[in-house]
Each structure stands twice: as structure tokens, then as C-alpha cells.
Amino acid sequence: MIYKTDYHLHTTYSDGIGPPEEFVEYAINAGLKEIGFSEHLSLFKKEQNWCMNPDNISIYIGHINSLKEKSKDLIIRTGLEVDYIPGKENETGSFLEKQSLDYILGSVHYLGERTVDEAPDFYEGKDIDDLFGSYFDRVMAASSSGLFDIIAHCDLIRIFGFRPSYDPEPLYRKLAKCLRENDVAFELNTNGRNRPIADFYPDRRYLHIFREEDVAVCVNSDAHRPVLVAQYFDEAYDLLRSAGYTEMAVYAGRKRNMVPF
């Protein structure tokens, strides 16, 4: 039996719908062994209604810790999904090192002042080839920053179906090497199935590259509603097997272990 985990869940502490307790209930019903809450946090962008207020982080961590103590049928982990902002590595690290967390997801949403997943008009009038290169460069910078344990939706730039004119395989190869060199995992994010791209992140055609580079992986739903916990997980595990994966990453206290699946 697969040891199923889901470390990418968003509740009403950021842009999710439903309190953490409701996600726990769905996770148990889905047969998960562990879940982790990872609310959006961006320390340097103001007035973001999709991110948690940094001033509320102690309340959030306390809430999740109370769930940990009560839970008998499910292991609960405390995480964050933190936006990587170039030039702010020291400030970000100083803030995060004070928090008691099991893991930190690093994500790249911003290229400039807007997020790549905000709306298709972000791409209008822009060179898609350049955007893809810039996005992967930014994700590699996040991977090299020493701030994160897992990189979230590593090719979010695909969300609206735009594609570069060239074969992006070298970008995935370069990213995989960067992740391996910095001992950072990536997630197979199933929430892309609910987006215009209608597929997982990263592009399934290149999963074998991450395996060839021996990059650790975990399967995450990126659920913003309880009903989406563990969505499409059977398909995700089949994809990982076909790519050659036989184990996945689990986390506690910012330390990673590997379990077979």
C-alpha cells in the first residue's frame, strides 16, 4: 500500500476555502498517512488577499500544532508556501528560521509586479520564449537560495497553455540538475488538472529527467478546498512509476526521509 502524503494545502488562513479541520476529515477519508498545511506567504508584496498576513503566523502555527496533538489517525505537518523574491534572501531566511516548521515550499509566482498565474493577459505583448527562460532562471535561483525544502509547481508558467517555440527539455534538465545539486525536492502538483493547462506540474513529458538526475519528489494536491485533497493521486503515482520513481520524500522538522511507494 502506498504511503500517501499531501503537503500542499491552503485553508482560510490564506486563499483556501474551509478551516484546517475540514481538510483533515477529507484526508482521512482519502486514506492519507500524512498531510501538511502550507499557507501562502509573501513577505515583500503588500495587499495580497491570497497570502497570509505575516503577523498571523504564530496563530496559524499554534492552530496546526493543536491539530497535531489531537490527531490519532493522521500525521499532520506544519509548512508554508513562500514566494521567492530575488534580493530578499537574507530577510526571508531571518523570518523563516524563527518559525517552527516541518518543511517549506518555495514558489515563483511573480515575474515583475504581476503573477504569472493571475490572468492570460499577463502574456499579451510579451515574448513567450523569453518568459519561459526567465521563469526557469527564477525557479533555479529559488532552488539555490537555501531557503526551501521543496519547489512548488516548478513550471507554473505553463498554466494558460502558452508554449515556447523551442523544445524546453534543456530547461527541465538544467532545473533538475540544480535541484539535485542543492538537495531540494520537487512536487508533482496535481492541481494543474483544474487549470487551463489541464495537466500536472511539471510537464509529464519530462518527469524522467528528474528521475535521471535523482531528484526527490512528493505528490501534492495544492488543494484550496477540502474536497480536492489527494485529487488525481492514483494517476500521479502511476506517472512517477513510469518515470522510474520507487520512493518519495516525507518531512518532519525540516528534515527529509524517503519512503517506498
GILINMO-V13009 format. One record per residue. N is the residue number from 0. PSI is psi in degrees with one decimal (none if undefined). BURIAL is # if it has 16 or more other C-alpha atoms within 10 Angstrom, else .. D_LAST is the distance of its C-alpha to the last C-alpha in Angstrom with 2 decimals. Layout:
BEGIN
N_PSI_BURIAL_D_LAST + N_PSI_BURIAL_D_LAST
END
This chain:
BEGIN
0_137.1_._7.24 + 1_134.6_._4.77 + 2_93.0_._6.23 + 3_133.2_#_8.26 + 4_159.9_#_10.88 + 5_101.8_#_13.93 + 6_13.9_#_16.17 + 7_85.6_#_18.82 + 8_137.7_#_21.24 + 9_124.7_#_25.03 + 10_-166.4_#_27.52 + 11_-5.9_#_31.31 + 12_-22.7_#_31.32 + 13_-109.6_#_31.02 + 14_19.7_#_30.89 + 15_169.3_#_28.74 + 16_113.7_#_30.17 + 17_146.6_#_29.80 + 18_164.3_._29.55 + 19_-35.8_#_26.39 + 20_-36.6_._26.89 + 21_-33.8_._26.40 + 22_-37.3_#_23.03 + 23_-44.6_#_21.94 + 24_-46.0_._23.12 + 25_-36.2_#_21.23 + 26_-41.6_#_17.94 + 27_-44.5_#_18.38 + 28_-27.1_._19.32 + 29_-2.9_._16.26 + 30_22.2_._14.03 + 31_150.5_#_12.78 + 32_-34.3_#_12.34 + 33_146.8_#_13.90 + 34_160.2_#_16.23 + 35_134.6_#_18.52 + 36_137.9_#_21.91 + 37_74.9_#_23.07 + 38_146.6_#_26.61 + 39_134.8_#_28.44 + 40_123.7_#_30.77 + 41_113.4_#_33.30 + 42_-14.4_#_35.90 + 43_10.2_._38.43 + 44_126.1_._38.72 + 45_157.3_._41.02 + 46_47.7_._41.26 + 47_111.8_._37.72 + 48_-4.6_._37.10 + 49_2.0_#_33.38 + 50_153.1_#_32.90 + 51_141.5_#_33.21 + 52_122.8_#_36.49 + 53_-27.1_._35.87 + 54_-17.5_._38.44 + 55_5.9_._36.15 + 56_-36.0_#_33.21 + 57_-34.5_._34.23 + 58_-44.8_._34.50 + 59_-50.6_#_31.04 + 60_-39.6_#_29.43 + 61_-39.4_._31.52 + 62_-47.2_._30.43 + 63_-37.8_#_26.70 + 64_-36.2_#_27.41 + 65_-35.5_._29.30 + 66_-39.3_#_26.40 + 67_-44.4_._24.19 + 68_-31.7_._26.87 + 69_-24.5_._27.19 + 70_127.9_._23.59 + 71_-25.4_._22.50 + 72_-1.0_._19.69 + 73_133.2_#_17.84 + 74_130.3_#_17.38 + 75_131.1_#_19.39 + 76_153.9_#_19.62 + 77_121.4_#_22.65 + 78_-177.6_#_22.58 + 79_150.6_#_24.86 + 80_111.7_#_24.88 + 81_128.3_#_27.77 + 82_132.5_#_29.82 + 83_122.8_#_30.57 + 84_113.8_#_34.33 + 85_138.4_._35.79 + 86_-7.6_._38.39 + 87_22.6_._37.16 + 88_-43.5_._34.57 + 89_-44.0_._36.68 + 90_-40.8_._37.46 + 91_-46.2_#_33.89 + 92_-40.3_._32.71 + 93_-39.1_._35.55 + 94_-45.1_._34.61 + 95_-34.2_#_30.88 + 96_-15.3_._31.40 + 97_-9.3_._33.37 + 98_147.2_._30.57 + 99_99.0_._28.16 + 100_155.6_#_24.79 + 101_-27.5_#_21.13 + 102_162.3_#_20.48 + 103_122.9_#_22.55 + 104_131.9_#_21.74 + 105_136.8_#_24.33 + 106_154.4_#_25.68 + 107_109.9_#_28.59 + 108_-35.7_#_30.56 + 109_132.6_#_34.06 + 110_102.1_._35.95 + 111_-141.8_._39.41 + 112_-5.0_._40.44 + 113_159.1_._38.30 + 114_148.1_._34.61 + 115_-17.0_#_33.13 + 116_8.6_#_31.67 + 117_-51.3_._34.93 + 118_155.3_._36.59 + 119_-25.5_._37.14 + 120_-10.7_._40.57 + 121_-31.3_._39.05 + 122_-11.2_._38.76 + 123_131.9_._42.31 + 124_5.4_._44.61 + 125_154.7_._41.94 + 126_110.0_._40.89 + 127_-37.4_#_37.32 + 128_-46.0_._36.86 + 129_-39.1_._37.90 + 130_-45.0_#_35.76 + 131_-45.5_#_32.55 + 132_-42.5_._33.54 + 133_-39.8_._34.51 + 134_-47.1_#_31.35 + 135_-36.3_#_29.09 + 136_-41.0_._31.52 + 137_-40.5_#_31.19 + 138_-38.6_#_27.38 + 139_-35.8_#_27.66 + 140_-41.0_#_30.28 + 141_-42.0_#_28.01 + 142_-30.0_#_25.26 + 143_-3.7_#_27.98 + 144_-19.0_#_29.56 + 145_7.3_._27.67 + 146_-24.4_#_27.41 + 147_152.5_#_23.84 + 148_-32.7_#_20.28 + 149_140.4_#_18.70 + 150_125.9_#_20.62 + 151_147.6_#_20.70 + 152_73.0_#_21.35 + 153_-15.6_#_22.44 + 154_48.5_#_24.58 + 155_-22.2_#_26.07 + 156_-16.9_#_29.27 + 157_-6.7_#_28.15 + 158_-38.0_#_28.40 + 159_9.0_#_31.69 + 160_3.8_._31.12 + 161_142.5_._33.35 + 162_147.4_._32.60 + 163_161.8_._34.28 + 164_-16.1_._36.64 + 165_168.0_._34.87 + 166_118.5_._31.51 + 167_4.9_._29.26 + 168_-42.5_._26.86 + 169_-31.1_._28.60 + 170_-43.3_#_27.98 + 171_-38.3_#_24.21 + 172_-43.6_#_24.47 + 173_-41.3_#_26.66 + 174_-44.1_#_24.45 + 175_-42.3_#_21.34 + 176_-40.7_#_23.55 + 177_-43.8_#_24.85 + 178_-44.4_#_21.50 + 179_-44.6_#_20.61 + 180_-28.3_._24.12 + 181_6.2_#_23.97 + 182_45.4_#_20.50 + 183_136.7_#_19.62 + 184_169.3_#_16.34 + 185_162.3_#_16.44 + 186_145.3_#_15.08 + 187_104.0_#_14.38 + 188_114.9_#_17.03 + 189_-7.8_#_17.37 + 190_-17.4_#_20.89 + 191_-23.0_#_22.48 + 192_-23.2_#_22.48 + 193_-0.8_._25.16 + 194_172.2_._27.24 + 195_-32.3_._29.78 + 196_-26.4_._27.42 + 197_38.8_._25.31 + 198_171.3_#_22.12 + 199_164.1_#_19.28 + 200_135.8_#_19.86 + 201_174.3_#_19.73 + 202_122.7_#_21.23 + 203_-23.8_._18.68 + 204_-18.2_._21.04 + 205_10.4_#_20.30 + 206_-34.8_#_16.55 + 207_-27.7_#_16.81 + 208_-42.4_#_19.27 + 209_-36.9_#_17.00 + 210_-42.8_#_14.64 + 211_-32.4_._17.86 + 212_1.7_#_18.99 + 213_47.0_#_15.86 + 214_129.5_#_15.65 + 215_149.7_#_12.90 + 216_153.6_#_11.51 + 217_158.3_#_10.68 + 218_124.9_#_11.21 + 219_146.5_#_14.57 + 220_-22.0_#_17.13 + 221_40.3_#_20.27 + 222_132.2_#_21.69 + 223_0.8_#_25.41 + 224_145.2_#_25.82 + 225_-37.8_#_24.03 + 226_-16.9_._23.63 + 227_0.5_#_21.46 + 228_132.1_#_18.69 + 229_24.9_#_15.26 + 230_134.0_#_17.31 + 231_23.8_#_15.92 + 232_-36.5_#_12.25 + 233_-42.7_._11.50 + 234_-39.9_._13.43 + 235_-44.4_#_11.83 + 236_-35.8_#_8.27 + 237_-41.1_._10.41 + 238_-43.3_#_12.36 + 239_-40.7_#_9.85 + 240_-43.9_._8.89 + 241_-25.1_._12.67 + 242_-8.5_#_13.33 + 243_4.2_._11.54 + 244_141.8_#_8.60 + 245_-4.6_._5.81 + 246_163.1_#_5.31 + 247_166.4_#_7.03 + 248_139.0_#_10.29 + 249_155.6_#_11.67 + 250_147.1_#_15.44 + 251_129.4_._18.40 + 252_36.0_._21.96 + 253_18.7_._21.35 + 254_140.0_._19.17 + 255_138.8_#_15.67 + 256_162.0_._13.02 + 257_137.4_._9.66 + 258_143.7_._6.62 + 259_154.2_._3.77 + 260_none_._0.00
END
